[in-house]
Amino acid sequence: MSTTQLEKELIKNTKGLPEDAQQEIVDFAKFIRQKTLKKTQNSVSIELSKLSKSQATHLEEEFTDYKKLFPNV
């Protein structure tokens, strides 16, 4: 099932539910999002820890003045 189809299913199955039930679904979705982001952050941390000193330095240099160069990101 595609993302669009899943989103439509979510709307279809939550429409008409009492507000407290809808809030529970929203809370659960936030929990899943946070859990997913945490896994991603852990994965990135692991990958960064594997970098050699020169690779880490190069990566840091890539982000020098990033906010100044890309203020709207």
PDB file of N, H, CA, C and O in Angstrom:
ATOM      1  N   MET A   1       0.850  -1.175   0.000  1.00  0.00           N
ATOM      2  CA  MET A   1       0.000   0.000   0.000  1.00  0.00           C
ATOM      3  C   MET A   1       0.894   1.236   0.000  1.00  0.00           C
ATOM      4  O   MET A   1       1.873   1.293   0.744  1.00  0.00           O
ATOM      5  N   SER A   2       0.568   2.213  -0.819  1.00  0.00           N
ATOM      6  H   SER A   2      -0.227   2.167  -1.424  1.00  0.00           H
ATOM      7  CA  SER A   2       1.384   3.434  -0.903  1.00  0.00           C
ATOM      8  C   SER A   2       1.093   4.351   0.282  1.00  0.00           C
ATOM      9  O   SER A   2       0.109   4.173   1.000  1.00  0.00           O
ATOM     10  N   THR A   3       1.962   5.323   0.466  1.00  0.00           N
ATOM     11  H   THR A   3       2.761   5.467  -0.117  1.00  0.00           H
ATOM     12  CA  THR A   3       1.789   6.289   1.560  1.00  0.00           C
ATOM     13  C   THR A   3       0.453   7.014   1.430  1.00  0.00           C
ATOM     14  O   THR A   3      -0.260   7.187   2.418  1.00  0.00           O
ATOM     15  N   THR A   4       0.118   7.433   0.224  1.00  0.00           N
ATOM     16  H   THR A   4       0.697   7.292  -0.579  1.00  0.00           H
ATOM     17  CA  THR A   4      -1.142   8.143  -0.002  1.00  0.00           C
ATOM     18  C   THR A   4      -2.334   7.264   0.383  1.00  0.00           C
ATOM     19  O   THR A   4      -3.281   7.731   1.015  1.00  0.00           O
ATOM     20  N   GLN A   5      -2.277   5.994  -0.003  1.00  0.00           N
ATOM     21  H   GLN A   5      -1.508   5.614  -0.517  1.00  0.00           H
ATOM     22  CA  GLN A   5      -3.362   5.072   0.343  1.00  0.00           C
ATOM     23  C   GLN A   5      -3.452   4.873   1.853  1.00  0.00           C
ATOM     24  O   GLN A   5      -4.548   4.810   2.410  1.00  0.00           O
ATOM     25  N   LEU A   6      -2.307   4.773   2.509  1.00  0.00           N
ATOM     26  H   LEU A   6      -1.416   4.824   2.057  1.00  0.00           H
ATOM     27  CA  LEU A   6      -2.295   4.621   3.964  1.00  0.00           C
ATOM     28  C   LEU A   6      -2.868   5.854   4.655  1.00  0.00           C
ATOM     29  O   LEU A   6      -3.620   5.734   5.622  1.00  0.00           O
ATOM     30  N   GLU A   7      -2.513   7.037   4.157  1.00  0.00           N
ATOM     31  H   GLU A   7      -1.902   7.134   3.371  1.00  0.00           H
ATOM     32  CA  GLU A   7      -3.049   8.270   4.731  1.00  0.00           C
ATOM     33  C   GLU A   7      -4.568   8.318   4.577  1.00  0.00           C
ATOM     34  O   GLU A   7      -5.276   8.719   5.500  1.00  0.00           O
ATOM     35  N   LYS A   8      -5.064   7.910   3.415  1.00  0.00           N
ATOM     36  H   LYS A   8      -4.488   7.584   2.665  1.00  0.00           H
ATOM     37  CA  LYS A   8      -6.516   7.884   3.185  1.00  0.00           C
ATOM     38  C   LYS A   8      -7.185   6.880   4.131  1.00  0.00           C
ATOM     39  O   LYS A   8      -8.260   7.152   4.665  1.00  0.00           O
ATOM     40  N   GLU A   9      -6.551   5.729   4.338  1.00  0.00           N
ATOM     41  H   GLU A   9      -5.677   5.508   3.905  1.00  0.00           H
ATOM     42  CA  GLU A   9      -7.074   4.716   5.264  1.00  0.00           C
ATOM     43  C   GLU A   9      -7.152   5.271   6.681  1.00  0.00           C
ATOM     44  O   GLU A   9      -8.138   5.065   7.389  1.00  0.00           O
ATOM     45  N   LEU A  10      -6.095   5.980   7.083  1.00  0.00           N
ATOM     46  H   LEU A  10      -5.295   6.148   6.508  1.00  0.00           H
ATOM     47  CA  LEU A  10      -6.094   6.585   8.420  1.00  0.00           C
ATOM     48  C   LEU A  10      -7.261   7.556   8.584  1.00  0.00           C
ATOM     49  O   LEU A  10      -7.977   7.518   9.585  1.00  0.00           O
ATOM     50  N   ILE A  11      -7.441   8.412   7.606  1.00  0.00           N
ATOM     51  H   ILE A  11      -6.860   8.443   6.793  1.00  0.00           H
ATOM     52  CA  ILE A  11      -8.527   9.396   7.672  1.00  0.00           C
ATOM     53  C   ILE A  11      -9.873   8.685   7.699  1.00  0.00           C
ATOM     54  O   ILE A  11     -10.740   9.015   8.508  1.00  0.00           O
ATOM     55  N   LYS A  12     -10.045   7.705   6.807  1.00  0.00           N
ATOM     56  H   LYS A  12      -9.341   7.437   6.150  1.00  0.00           H
ATOM     57  CA  LYS A  12     -11.309   6.976   6.727  1.00  0.00           C
ATOM     58  C   LYS A  12     -11.635   6.284   8.054  1.00  0.00           C
ATOM     59  O   LYS A  12     -12.783   6.288   8.499  1.00  0.00           O
ATOM     60  N   ASN A  13     -10.628   5.700   8.669  1.00  0.00           N
ATOM     61  H   ASN A  13      -9.695   5.697   8.308  1.00  0.00           H
ATOM     62  CA  ASN A  13     -10.861   4.938   9.894  1.00  0.00           C
ATOM     63  C   ASN A  13     -10.901   5.776  11.163  1.00  0.00           C
ATOM     64  O   ASN A  13     -11.301   5.279  12.216  1.00  0.00           O
ATOM     65  N   THR A  14     -10.497   7.029  11.082  1.00  0.00           N
ATOM     66  H   THR A  14     -10.172   7.432  10.226  1.00  0.00           H
ATOM     67  CA  THR A  14     -10.558   7.883  12.267  1.00  0.00           C
ATOM     68  C   THR A  14     -11.714   8.874  12.205  1.00  0.00           C
ATOM     69  O   THR A  14     -12.121   9.426  13.227  1.00  0.00           O
ATOM     70  N   LYS A  15     -12.238   9.097  11.010  1.00  0.00           N
ATOM     71  H   LYS A  15     -11.907   8.649  10.179  1.00  0.00           H
ATOM     72  CA  LYS A  15     -13.348  10.018  10.826  1.00  0.00           C
ATOM     73  C   LYS A  15     -14.555   9.536  11.625  1.00  0.00           C
ATOM     74  O   LYS A  15     -14.941   8.370  11.550  1.00  0.00           O
ATOM     75  N   GLY A  16     -15.130  10.433  12.375  1.00  0.00           N
ATOM     76  H   GLY A  16     -14.817  11.381  12.436  1.00  0.00           H
ATOM     77  CA  GLY A  16     -16.323  10.102  13.136  1.00  0.00           C
ATOM     78  C   GLY A  16     -16.064   9.522  14.513  1.00  0.00           C
ATOM     79  O   GLY A  16     -16.995   9.341  15.297  1.00  0.00           O
ATOM     80  N   LEU A  17     -14.800   9.227  14.816  1.00  0.00           N
ATOM     81  H   LEU A  17     -14.043   9.374  14.179  1.00  0.00           H
ATOM     82  CA  LEU A  17     -14.493   8.747  16.160  1.00  0.00           C
ATOM     83  C   LEU A  17     -14.616   9.897  17.155  1.00  0.00           C
ATOM     84  O   LEU A  17     -14.470  11.059  16.777  1.00  0.00           O
ATOM     85  N   PRO A  18     -14.882   9.586  18.408  1.00  0.00           N
ATOM     86  CA  PRO A  18     -14.923  10.647  19.427  1.00  0.00           C
ATOM     87  C   PRO A  18     -13.566  11.353  19.507  1.00  0.00           C
ATOM     88  O   PRO A  18     -12.525  10.778  19.188  1.00  0.00           O
ATOM     89  N   GLU A  19     -13.610  12.603  19.939  1.00  0.00           N
ATOM     90  H   GLU A  19     -14.455  13.070  20.198  1.00  0.00           H
ATOM     91  CA  GLU A  19     -12.386  13.415  19.999  1.00  0.00           C
ATOM     92  C   GLU A  19     -11.301  12.765  20.849  1.00  0.00           C
ATOM     93  O   GLU A  19     -10.125  12.817  20.487  1.00  0.00           O
ATOM     94  N   ASP A  20     -11.674  12.153  21.975  1.00  0.00           N
ATOM     95  H   ASP A  20     -12.629  12.111  22.269  1.00  0.00           H
ATOM     96  CA  ASP A  20     -10.657  11.530  22.827  1.00  0.00           C
ATOM     97  C   ASP A  20      -9.986  10.345  22.119  1.00  0.00           C
ATOM     98  O   ASP A  20      -8.798  10.097  22.327  1.00  0.00           O
ATOM     99  N   ALA A  21     -10.728   9.620  21.296  1.00  0.00           N
ATOM    100  H   ALA A  21     -11.693   9.821  21.128  1.00  0.00           H
ATOM    101  CA  ALA A  21     -10.139   8.512  20.533  1.00  0.00           C
ATOM    102  C   ALA A  21      -9.200   9.053  19.456  1.00  0.00           C
ATOM    103  O   ALA A  21      -8.130   8.492  19.223  1.00  0.00           O
ATOM    104  N   GLN A  22      -9.605  10.148  18.799  1.00  0.00           N
ATOM    105  H   GLN A  22     -10.475  10.604  18.989  1.00  0.00           H
ATOM    106  CA  GLN A  22      -8.743  10.768  17.790  1.00  0.00           C
ATOM    107  C   GLN A  22      -7.457  11.276  18.434  1.00  0.00           C
ATOM    108  O   GLN A  22      -6.376  11.149  17.860  1.00  0.00           O
ATOM    109  N   GLN A  23      -7.580  11.852  19.632  1.00  0.00           N
ATOM    110  H   GLN A  23      -8.458  11.955  20.099  1.00  0.00           H
ATOM    111  CA  GLN A  23      -6.395  12.350  20.338  1.00  0.00           C
ATOM    112  C   GLN A  23      -5.463  11.201  20.682  1.00  0.00           C
ATOM    113  O   GLN A  23      -4.243  11.347  20.614  1.00  0.00           O
ATOM    114  N   GLU A  24      -6.024  10.072  21.048  1.00  0.00           N
ATOM    115  H   GLU A  24      -7.015   9.954  21.103  1.00  0.00           H
ATOM    116  CA  GLU A  24      -5.204   8.899  21.362  1.00  0.00           C
ATOM    117  C   GLU A  24      -4.422   8.438  20.127  1.00  0.00           C
ATOM    118  O   GLU A  24      -3.263   8.034  20.230  1.00  0.00           O
ATOM    119  N   ILE A  25      -5.066   8.503  18.969  1.00  0.00           N
ATOM    120  H   ILE A  25      -6.007   8.831  18.886  1.00  0.00           H
ATOM    121  CA  ILE A  25      -4.397   8.131  17.713  1.00  0.00           C
ATOM    122  C   ILE A  25      -3.271   9.111  17.405  1.00  0.00           C
ATOM    123  O   ILE A  25      -2.187   8.702  16.990  1.00  0.00           O
ATOM    124  N   VAL A  26      -3.524  10.398  17.605  1.00  0.00           N
ATOM    125  H   VAL A  26      -4.405  10.729  17.941  1.00  0.00           H
ATOM    126  CA  VAL A  26      -2.500  11.425  17.385  1.00  0.00           C
ATOM    127  C   VAL A  26      -1.317  11.186  18.325  1.00  0.00           C
ATOM    128  O   VAL A  26      -0.162  11.250  17.904  1.00  0.00           O
ATOM    129  N   ASP A  27      -1.606  10.913  19.585  1.00  0.00           N
ATOM    130  H   ASP A  27      -2.545  10.861  19.927  1.00  0.00           H
ATOM    131  CA  ASP A  27      -0.536  10.650  20.558  1.00  0.00           C
ATOM    132  C   ASP A  27       0.294   9.438  20.144  1.00  0.00           C
ATOM    133  O   ASP A  27       1.520   9.450  20.254  1.00  0.00           O
ATOM    134  N   PHE A  28      -0.383   8.389  19.666  1.00  0.00           N
ATOM    135  H   PHE A  28      -1.378   8.379  19.577  1.00  0.00           H
ATOM    136  CA  PHE A  28       0.325   7.194  19.233  1.00  0.00           C
ATOM    137  C   PHE A  28       1.196   7.491  18.015  1.00  0.00           C
ATOM    138  O   PHE A  28       2.330   7.020  17.936  1.00  0.00           O
ATOM    139  N   ALA A  29       0.675   8.268  17.068  1.00  0.00           N
ATOM    140  H   ALA A  29      -0.247   8.651  17.133  1.00  0.00           H
ATOM    141  CA  ALA A  29       1.451   8.634  15.879  1.00  0.00           C
ATOM    142  C   ALA A  29       2.700   9.426  16.285  1.00  0.00           C
ATOM    143  O   ALA A  29       3.779   9.209  15.732  1.00  0.00           O
ATOM    144  N   LYS A  30       2.556  10.335  17.239  1.00  0.00           N
ATOM    145  H   LYS A  30       1.680  10.512  17.688  1.00  0.00           H
ATOM    146  CA  LYS A  30       3.710  11.104  17.726  1.00  0.00           C
ATOM    147  C   LYS A  30       4.742  10.181  18.373  1.00  0.00           C
ATOM    148  O   LYS A  30       5.947  10.358  18.194  1.00  0.00           O
ATOM    149  N   PHE A  31       4.252   9.192  19.129  1.00  0.00           N
ATOM    150  H   PHE A  31       3.273   9.049  19.275  1.00  0.00           H
ATOM    151  CA  PHE A  31       5.142   8.227  19.768  1.00  0.00           C
ATOM    152  C   PHE A  31       5.934   7.447  18.715  1.00  0.00           C
ATOM    153  O   PHE A  31       7.147   7.281  18.842  1.00  0.00           O
ATOM    154  N   ILE A  32       5.250   6.976  17.685  1.00  0.00           N
ATOM    155  H   ILE A  32       4.265   7.111  17.582  1.00  0.00           H
ATOM    156  CA  ILE A  32       5.898   6.220  16.608  1.00  0.00           C
ATOM    157  C   ILE A  32       6.924   7.093  15.885  1.00  0.00           C
ATOM    158  O   ILE A  32       8.021   6.633  15.566  1.00  0.00           O
ATOM    159  N   ARG A  33       6.560   8.367  15.624  1.00  0.00           N
ATOM    160  H   ARG A  33       5.670   8.740  15.882  1.00  0.00           H
ATOM    161  CA  ARG A  33       7.488   9.289  14.963  1.00  0.00           C
ATOM    162  C   ARG A  33       8.741   9.481  15.806  1.00  0.00           C
ATOM    163  O   ARG A  33       9.857   9.434  15.290  1.00  0.00           O
ATOM    164  N   GLN A  34       8.552   9.697  17.108  1.00  0.00           N
ATOM    165  H   GLN A  34       7.645   9.736  17.527  1.00  0.00           H
ATOM    166  CA  GLN A  34       9.689   9.910  18.002  1.00  0.00           C
ATOM    167  C   GLN A  34      10.578   8.662  18.054  1.00  0.00           C
ATOM    168  O   GLN A  34      11.804   8.768  18.027  1.00  0.00           O
ATOM    169  N   LYS A  35       9.963   7.498  18.129  1.00  0.00           N
ATOM    170  H   LYS A  35       8.967   7.412  18.152  1.00  0.00           H
ATOM    171  CA  LYS A  35      10.700   6.232  18.168  1.00  0.00           C
ATOM    172  C   LYS A  35      11.507   6.035  16.884  1.00  0.00           C
ATOM    173  O   LYS A  35      12.656   5.594  16.927  1.00  0.00           O
ATOM    174  N   THR A  36      10.903   6.362  15.753  1.00  0.00           N
ATOM    175  H   THR A  36       9.970   6.720  15.718  1.00  0.00           H
ATOM    176  CA  THR A  36      11.574   6.226  14.458  1.00  0.00           C
ATOM    177  C   THR A  36      12.740   7.194  14.352  1.00  0.00           C
ATOM    178  O   THR A  36      13.820   6.820  13.895  1.00  0.00           O
ATOM    179  N   LEU A  37      12.528   8.440  14.774  1.00  0.00           N
ATOM    180  H   LEU A  37      11.651   8.744  15.146  1.00  0.00           H
ATOM    181  CA  LEU A  37      13.605   9.432  14.723  1.00  0.00           C
ATOM    182  C   LEU A  37      14.758   9.039  15.638  1.00  0.00           C
ATOM    183  O   LEU A  37      15.923   9.249  15.301  1.00  0.00           O
ATOM    184  N   LYS A  38      14.435   8.470  16.793  1.00  0.00           N
ATOM    185  H   LYS A  38      13.489   8.299  17.067  1.00  0.00           H
ATOM    186  CA  LYS A  38      15.479   8.057  17.724  1.00  0.00           C
ATOM    187  C   LYS A  38      16.341   6.960  17.105  1.00  0.00           C
ATOM    188  O   LYS A  38      17.563   6.979  17.246  1.00  0.00           O
ATOM    189  N   LYS A  39      15.706   5.996  16.414  1.00  0.00           N
ATOM    190  H   LYS A  39      14.712   5.981  16.299  1.00  0.00           H
ATOM    191  CA  LYS A  39      16.459   4.939  15.740  1.00  0.00           C
ATOM    192  C   LYS A  39      17.380   5.536  14.687  1.00  0.00           C
ATOM    193  O   LYS A  39      18.533   5.125  14.556  1.00  0.00           O
ATOM    194  N   THR A  40      16.869   6.506  13.939  1.00  0.00           N
ATOM    195  H   THR A  40      15.933   6.840  14.046  1.00  0.00           H
ATOM    196  CA  THR A  40      17.664   7.157  12.894  1.00  0.00           C
ATOM    197  C   THR A  40      18.851   7.887  13.511  1.00  0.00           C
ATOM    198  O   THR A  40      19.970   7.797  13.005  1.00  0.00           O
ATOM    199  N   GLN A  41      18.609   8.608  14.601  1.00  0.00           N
ATOM    200  H   GLN A  41      17.700   8.680  15.012  1.00  0.00           H
ATOM    201  CA  GLN A  41      19.687   9.337  15.261  1.00  0.00           C
ATOM    202  C   GLN A  41      20.746   8.376  15.788  1.00  0.00           C
ATOM    203  O   GLN A  41      21.943   8.638  15.677  1.00  0.00           O
ATOM    204  N   ASN A  42      20.296   7.260  16.362  1.00  0.00           N
ATOM    205  H   ASN A  42      19.323   7.047  16.452  1.00  0.00           H
ATOM    206  CA  ASN A  42      21.255   6.266  16.861  1.00  0.00           C
ATOM    207  C   ASN A  42      22.080   5.700  15.717  1.00  0.00           C
ATOM    208  O   ASN A  42      23.287   5.499  15.854  1.00  0.00           O
ATOM    209  N   SER A  43      21.438   5.447  14.606  1.00  0.00           N
ATOM    210  H   SER A  43      20.458   5.611  14.495  1.00  0.00           H
ATOM    211  CA  SER A  43      22.130   4.904  13.436  1.00  0.00           C
ATOM    212  C   SER A  43      23.175   5.894  12.924  1.00  0.00           C
ATOM    213  O   SER A  43      24.294   5.506  12.587  1.00  0.00           O
ATOM    214  N   VAL A  44      22.807   7.167  12.869  1.00  0.00           N
ATOM    215  H   VAL A  44      21.898   7.483  13.144  1.00  0.00           H
ATOM    216  CA  VAL A  44      23.743   8.200  12.417  1.00  0.00           C
ATOM    217  C   VAL A  44      24.911   8.297  13.394  1.00  0.00           C
ATOM    218  O   VAL A  44      26.061   8.413  12.970  1.00  0.00           O
ATOM    219  N   SER A  45      24.635   8.252  14.677  1.00  0.00           N
ATOM    220  H   SER A  45      23.701   8.158  15.021  1.00  0.00           H
ATOM    221  CA  SER A  45      25.705   8.322  15.681  1.00  0.00           C
ATOM    222  C   SER A  45      26.684   7.169  15.522  1.00  0.00           C
ATOM    223  O   SER A  45      27.896   7.356  15.632  1.00  0.00           O
ATOM    224  N   ILE A  46      26.164   5.987  15.265  1.00  0.00           N
ATOM    225  H   ILE A  46      25.179   5.835  15.176  1.00  0.00           H
ATOM    226  CA  ILE A  46      27.026   4.818  15.075  1.00  0.00           C
ATOM    227  C   ILE A  46      27.913   5.009  13.846  1.00  0.00           C
ATOM    228  O   ILE A  46      29.114   4.744  13.889  1.00  0.00           O
ATOM    229  N   GLU A  47      27.308   5.470  12.754  1.00  0.00           N
ATOM    230  H   GLU A  47      26.332   5.686  12.720  1.00  0.00           H
ATOM    231  CA  GLU A  47      28.077   5.682  11.528  1.00  0.00           C
ATOM    232  C   GLU A  47      29.142   6.759  11.724  1.00  0.00           C
ATOM    233  O   GLU A  47      30.268   6.610  11.248  1.00  0.00           O
ATOM    234  N   LEU A  48      28.796   7.840  12.421  1.00  0.00           N
ATOM    235  H   LEU A  48      27.881   7.961  12.808  1.00  0.00           H
ATOM    236  CA  LEU A  48      29.771   8.908  12.671  1.00  0.00           C
ATOM    237  C   LEU A  48      30.931   8.411  13.530  1.00  0.00           C
ATOM    238  O   LEU A  48      32.073   8.827  13.335  1.00  0.00           O
ATOM    239  N   SER A  49      30.643   7.530  14.473  1.00  0.00           N
ATOM    240  H   SER A  49      29.715   7.193  14.632  1.00  0.00           H
ATOM    241  CA  SER A  49      31.705   7.026  15.349  1.00  0.00           C
ATOM    242  C   SER A  49      32.702   6.149  14.582  1.00  0.00           C
ATOM    243  O   SER A  49      33.817   5.929  15.057  1.00  0.00           O
ATOM    244  N   LYS A  50      32.323   5.652  13.421  1.00  0.00           N
ATOM    245  H   LYS A  50      31.418   5.830  13.035  1.00  0.00           H
ATOM    246  CA  LYS A  50      33.200   4.810  12.610  1.00  0.00           C
ATOM    247  C   LYS A  50      34.156   5.624  11.733  1.00  0.00           C
ATOM    248  O   LYS A  50      35.072   5.062  11.133  1.00  0.00           O
ATOM    249  N   LEU A  51      33.951   6.933  11.656  1.00  0.00           N
ATOM    250  H   LEU A  51      33.207   7.389  12.143  1.00  0.00           H
ATOM    251  CA  LEU A  51      34.796   7.768  10.799  1.00  0.00           C
ATOM    252  C   LEU A  51      36.208   7.890  11.363  1.00  0.00           C
ATOM    253  O   LEU A  51      36.410   7.928  12.577  1.00  0.00           O
ATOM    254  N   SER A  52      37.165   7.950  10.467  1.00  0.00           N
ATOM    255  H   SER A  52      37.001   7.919   9.481  1.00  0.00           H
ATOM    256  CA  SER A  52      38.537   8.214  10.893  1.00  0.00           C
ATOM    257  C   SER A  52      38.642   9.693  11.255  1.00  0.00           C
ATOM    258  O   SER A  52      37.731  10.472  10.974  1.00  0.00           O
ATOM    259  N   LYS A  53      39.734  10.070  11.868  1.00  0.00           N
ATOM    260  H   LYS A  53      40.474   9.438  12.097  1.00  0.00           H
ATOM    261  CA  LYS A  53      39.944  11.469  12.266  1.00  0.00           C
ATOM    262  C   LYS A  53      39.872  12.391  11.048  1.00  0.00           C
ATOM    263  O   LYS A  53      39.229  13.438  11.111  1.00  0.00           O
ATOM    264  N   SER A  54      40.516  12.021   9.947  1.00  0.00           N
ATOM    265  H   SER A  54      41.039  11.170   9.895  1.00  0.00           H
ATOM    266  CA  SER A  54      40.524  12.875   8.755  1.00  0.00           C
ATOM    267  C   SER A  54      39.131  12.936   8.124  1.00  0.00           C
ATOM    268  O   SER A  54      38.736  13.982   7.610  1.00  0.00           O
ATOM    269  N   GLN A  55      38.387  11.837   8.156  1.00  0.00           N
ATOM    270  H   GLN A  55      38.708  10.987   8.574  1.00  0.00           H
ATOM    271  CA  GLN A  55      37.020  11.855   7.618  1.00  0.00           C
ATOM    272  C   GLN A  55      36.119  12.757   8.466  1.00  0.00           C
ATOM    273  O   GLN A  55      35.307  13.513   7.933  1.00  0.00           O
ATOM    274  N   ALA A  56      36.269  12.670   9.785  1.00  0.00           N
ATOM    275  H   ALA A  56      36.929  12.055  10.219  1.00  0.00           H
ATOM    276  CA  ALA A  56      35.467  13.503  10.682  1.00  0.00           C
ATOM    277  C   ALA A  56      35.791  14.980  10.479  1.00  0.00           C
ATOM    278  O   ALA A  56      34.889  15.818  10.460  1.00  0.00           O
ATOM    279  N   THR A  57      37.068  15.297  10.327  1.00  0.00           N
ATOM    280  H   THR A  57      37.800  14.616  10.343  1.00  0.00           H
ATOM    281  CA  THR A  57      37.481  16.680  10.083  1.00  0.00           C
ATOM    282  C   THR A  57      36.904  17.174   8.767  1.00  0.00           C
ATOM    283  O   THR A  57      36.395  18.292   8.693  1.00  0.00           O
ATOM    284  N   HIS A  58      36.978  16.360   7.741  1.00  0.00           N
ATOM    285  H   HIS A  58      37.392  15.451   7.801  1.00  0.00           H
ATOM    286  CA  HIS A  58      36.430  16.735   6.434  1.00  0.00           C
ATOM    287  C   HIS A  58      34.922  16.992   6.541  1.00  0.00           C
ATOM    288  O   HIS A  58      34.420  17.970   5.987  1.00  0.00           O
ATOM    289  N   LEU A  59      34.212  16.131   7.239  1.00  0.00           N
ATOM    290  H   LEU A  59      34.620  15.337   7.688  1.00  0.00           H
ATOM    291  CA  LEU A  59      32.768  16.294   7.403  1.00  0.00           C
ATOM    292  C   LEU A  59      32.442  17.592   8.137  1.00  0.00           C
ATOM    293  O   LEU A  59      31.526  18.316   7.746  1.00  0.00           O
ATOM    294  N   GLU A  60      33.181  17.883   9.187  1.00  0.00           N
ATOM    295  H   GLU A  60      33.925  17.296   9.504  1.00  0.00           H
ATOM    296  CA  GLU A  60      32.979  19.125   9.927  1.00  0.00           C
ATOM    297  C   GLU A  60      33.212  20.341   9.034  1.00  0.00           C
ATOM    298  O   GLU A  60      32.478  21.326   9.117  1.00  0.00           O
ATOM    299  N   GLU A  61      34.236  20.272   8.179  1.00  0.00           N
ATOM    300  H   GLU A  61      34.832  19.472   8.111  1.00  0.00           H
ATOM    301  CA  GLU A  61      34.532  21.369   7.259  1.00  0.00           C
ATOM    302  C   GLU A  61      33.394  21.577   6.262  1.00  0.00           C
ATOM    303  O   GLU A  61      33.127  22.705   5.849  1.00  0.00           O
ATOM    304  N   GLU A  62      32.728  20.497   5.877  1.00  0.00           N
ATOM    305  H   GLU A  62      32.945  19.580   6.213  1.00  0.00           H
ATOM    306  CA  GLU A  62      31.607  20.593   4.942  1.00  0.00           C
ATOM    307  C   GLU A  62      30.464  21.443   5.517  1.00  0.00           C
ATOM    308  O   GLU A  62      29.716  22.075   4.772  1.00  0.00           O
ATOM    309  N   PHE A  63      30.342  21.449   6.836  1.00  0.00           N
ATOM    310  H   PHE A  63      30.950  20.935   7.442  1.00  0.00           H
ATOM    311  CA  PHE A  63      29.249  22.174   7.473  1.00  0.00           C
ATOM    312  C   PHE A  63      29.663  23.533   8.037  1.00  0.00           C
ATOM    313  O   PHE A  63      28.856  24.198   8.686  1.00  0.00           O
ATOM    314  N   THR A  64      30.898  23.951   7.802  1.00  0.00           N
ATOM    315  H   THR A  64      31.553  23.410   7.275  1.00  0.00           H
ATOM    316  CA  THR A  64      31.347  25.264   8.244  1.00  0.00           C
ATOM    317  C   THR A  64      30.502  26.329   7.559  1.00  0.00           C
ATOM    318  O   THR A  64      30.332  26.305   6.340  1.00  0.00           O
ATOM    319  N   ASP A  65      29.981  27.252   8.336  1.00  0.00           N
ATOM    320  H   ASP A  65      30.119  27.271   9.326  1.00  0.00           H
ATOM    321  CA  ASP A  65      29.142  28.359   7.841  1.00  0.00           C
ATOM    322  C   ASP A  65      27.874  27.889   7.128  1.00  0.00           C
ATOM    323  O   ASP A  65      27.327  28.612   6.295  1.00  0.00           O
ATOM    324  N   TYR A  66      27.412  26.700   7.448  1.00  0.00           N
ATOM    325  H   TYR A  66      27.857  26.113   8.125  1.00  0.00           H
ATOM    326  CA  TYR A  66      26.221  26.155   6.798  1.00  0.00           C
ATOM    327  C   TYR A  66      25.019  27.085   6.966  1.00  0.00           C
ATOM    328  O   TYR A  66      24.315  27.369   5.997  1.00  0.00           O
ATOM    329  N   LYS A  67      24.784  27.557   8.190  1.00  0.00           N
ATOM    330  H   LYS A  67      25.356  27.325   8.977  1.00  0.00           H
ATOM    331  CA  LYS A  67      23.620  28.422   8.429  1.00  0.00           C
ATOM    332  C   LYS A  67      23.739  29.752   7.697  1.00  0.00           C
ATOM    333  O   LYS A  67      22.734  30.333   7.286  1.00  0.00           O
ATOM    334  N   LYS A  68      24.953  30.227   7.538  1.00  0.00           N
ATOM    335  H   LYS A  68      25.769  29.755   7.872  1.00  0.00           H
ATOM    336  CA  LYS A  68      25.156  31.473   6.818  1.00  0.00           C
ATOM    337  C   LYS A  68      24.944  31.256   5.307  1.00  0.00           C
ATOM    338  O   LYS A  68      24.353  32.098   4.632  1.00  0.00           O
ATOM    339  N   LEU A  69      25.427  30.132   4.796  1.00  0.00           N
ATOM    340  H   LEU A  69      25.906  29.447   5.345  1.00  0.00           H
ATOM    341  CA  LEU A  69      25.292  29.829   3.378  1.00  0.00           C
ATOM    342  C   LEU A  69      23.872  29.432   2.989  1.00  0.00           C
ATOM    343  O   LEU A  69      23.428  29.709   1.875  1.00  0.00           O
ATOM    344  N   PHE A  70      23.168  28.787   3.902  1.00  0.00           N
ATOM    345  H   PHE A  70      23.529  28.561   4.807  1.00  0.00           H
ATOM    346  CA  PHE A  70      21.808  28.312   3.632  1.00  0.00           C
ATOM    347  C   PHE A  70      20.871  28.768   4.736  1.00  0.00           C
ATOM    348  O   PHE A  70      20.395  27.941   5.514  1.00  0.00           O
ATOM    349  N   PRO A  71      20.593  30.069   4.825  1.00  0.00           N
ATOM    350  CA  PRO A  71      19.804  30.598   5.936  1.00  0.00           C
ATOM    351  C   PRO A  71      18.344  30.137   5.961  1.00  0.00           C
ATOM    352  O   PRO A  71      17.714  30.153   7.019  1.00  0.00           O
ATOM    353  N   ASN A  72      17.808  29.733   4.832  1.00  0.00           N
ATOM    354  H   ASN A  72      18.320  29.719   3.972  1.00  0.00           H
ATOM    355  CA  ASN A  72      16.382  29.377   4.785  1.00  0.00           C
ATOM    356  C   ASN A  72      16.122  27.883   4.928  1.00  0.00           C
ATOM    357  O   ASN A  72      14.993  27.424   4.751  1.00  0.00           O
ATOM    358  N   VAL A  73      17.164  27.128   5.247  1.00  0.00           N
ATOM    359  H   VAL A  73      18.081  27.501   5.390  1.00  0.00           H
ATOM    360  CA  VAL A  73      16.982  25.673   5.362  1.00  0.00           C
ATOM    361  C   VAL A  73      16.713  25.308   6.795  1.00  0.00           C
ATOM    362  O   VAL A  73      16.531  24.131   7.108  1.00  0.00           O
TER     363      VAL A  73
END
